[in-house]
């Protein structure tokens, strides 16, 4: 991926990364695979918001490295994980930016899940 275009968010393509004040739960195949009170919400242009969960808040053993990669000129190189629970596998269902561009540096060491492959719920904490 040499000579890949790098773009900076701006008025034509805004990106924000903010703390998610609610609890984020991710389910796959009926199993909770991640739960976090430390997620970040990334909002990019007209795309739906995406929850980035710290890797530490993902259940051990459910992520398997994938050979799939992609490039976003605003965020950088994405690497992927397969999601595997109870014999059910969803290939390249989870992505991370190990070295994100400066504009989105806060998403480093966090993962996001394709919402059409998992159930992501964001609910206020019960106090």
C-alpha positions as CSV (number, residue, x, y, z in Angstrom):
1,X,0.0,0.0,0.0
2,X,2.6,2.5,-1.0
3,X,1.6,5.9,-2.5
4,X,-1.7,5.8,-0.8
5,X,-3.5,9.1,-0.7
6,X,-3.8,10.7,2.8
7,X,-6.6,13.2,3.4
8,X,-7.4,15.4,6.3
9,X,-10.9,15.8,7.6
10,X,-12.5,19.1,6.9
11,X,-15.8,20.8,6.1
12,X,-16.2,18.7,3.0
13,X,-15.6,15.4,5.0
14,X,-15.9,16.0,8.7
15,X,-14.8,13.4,11.2
16,X,-15.2,13.5,15.0
17,X,-14.2,11.1,17.7
18,X,-15.9,11.4,21.0
19,X,-16.3,9.4,24.2
20,X,-19.5,7.3,24.2
21,X,-21.3,8.1,27.4
22,X,-23.3,4.9,27.3
23,X,-22.5,1.2,27.7
24,X,-21.7,-0.5,24.4
25,X,-22.5,-4.2,24.1
26,X,-21.7,-6.4,21.0
27,X,-23.4,-9.7,20.5
28,X,-22.5,-12.4,17.9
29,X,-24.4,-15.6,17.6
30,X,-26.3,-14.8,20.8
31,X,-23.0,-14.4,22.8
32,X,-21.7,-11.2,24.2
33,X,-18.3,-10.7,22.6
34,X,-17.6,-7.2,23.8
35,X,-18.9,-4.9,26.5
36,X,-17.4,-1.4,27.2
37,X,-18.0,1.7,29.1
38,X,-14.9,3.2,27.4
39,X,-16.0,3.1,23.7
40,X,-15.5,6.0,21.3
41,X,-18.0,7.1,18.7
42,X,-16.5,8.0,15.4
43,X,-18.8,10.1,13.2
44,X,-17.6,10.5,9.6
45,X,-19.3,12.6,7.0
46,X,-22.7,11.1,6.2
47,X,-21.9,7.6,7.3
48,X,-23.7,6.1,10.4
49,X,-21.7,6.5,13.7
50,X,-19.3,3.7,14.5
51,X,-18.4,2.4,18.0
52,X,-14.7,1.7,18.6
53,X,-14.3,-0.6,21.6
54,X,-11.0,-1.0,23.4
55,X,-9.4,-4.3,22.6
56,X,-9.2,-5.0,26.4
57,X,-13.0,-5.0,26.4
58,X,-13.4,-7.7,23.8
59,X,-13.9,-11.3,25.1
60,X,-10.6,-13.3,25.0
61,X,-10.4,-15.8,22.1
62,X,-13.1,-14.5,19.9
63,X,-10.9,-12.6,17.5
64,X,-8.6,-14.4,15.0
65,X,-6.3,-12.3,12.7
66,X,-7.4,-12.1,9.1
67,X,-5.2,-11.4,6.1
68,X,-7.7,-8.8,4.9
69,X,-6.7,-5.2,4.9
70,X,-8.1,-2.0,3.5
71,X,-7.2,1.7,3.2
72,X,-9.0,4.8,4.2
73,X,-7.4,8.1,3.2
74,X,-8.8,9.7,6.3
75,X,-7.9,7.0,8.8
76,X,-5.2,4.9,7.4
77,X,-4.6,1.2,6.9
78,X,-7.2,-1.1,8.5
79,X,-6.4,-4.6,9.5
80,X,-9.1,-7.1,10.2
81,X,-10.1,-10.0,12.5
82,X,-12.4,-12.9,11.9
83,X,-15.0,-13.2,14.7
84,X,-15.4,-16.8,16.0
85,X,-17.8,-17.9,18.7
86,X,-19.2,-21.4,19.3
87,X,-18.2,-22.7,15.9
88,X,-19.7,-19.8,14.1
89,X,-17.2,-17.6,12.1
90,X,-17.7,-14.3,10.4
91,X,-14.7,-13.5,8.3
92,X,-13.1,-10.0,8.4
93,X,-16.0,-8.8,10.6
94,X,-13.9,-6.6,12.9
95,X,-11.4,-4.0,12.0
96,X,-8.8,-1.8,13.7
97,X,-6.4,0.9,12.8
98,X,-3.0,0.1,14.4
99,X,-1.4,3.3,13.2
100,X,-4.3,5.7,12.6
101,X,-3.8,9.1,11.0
102,X,-3.4,11.9,13.5
103,X,-6.9,13.2,13.0
104,X,-8.3,10.0,14.5
105,X,-5.4,8.9,16.7
106,X,-7.8,8.2,19.6
107,X,-9.1,5.0,17.8
108,X,-5.7,3.3,18.1
109,X,-5.9,0.0,20.1
110,X,-9.7,-0.2,19.5
111,X,-11.9,-2.3,17.2
112,X,-15.1,-1.8,15.4
113,X,-17.6,-4.4,14.2
114,X,-19.7,-4.5,11.0
115,X,-23.2,-3.8,12.3
116,X,-24.7,-6.2,9.7
117,X,-22.8,-9.1,11.2
118,X,-23.3,-8.4,14.9
119,X,-25.8,-6.7,17.2
120,X,-24.4,-3.5,18.7
121,X,-26.4,-1.9,21.4
122,X,-25.7,1.4,23.1
123,X,-27.6,1.9,26.3
124,X,-27.3,4.3,29.3
125,X,-25.6,2.8,32.3
126,X,-27.9,1.7,35.1
127,X,-26.9,3.5,38.3
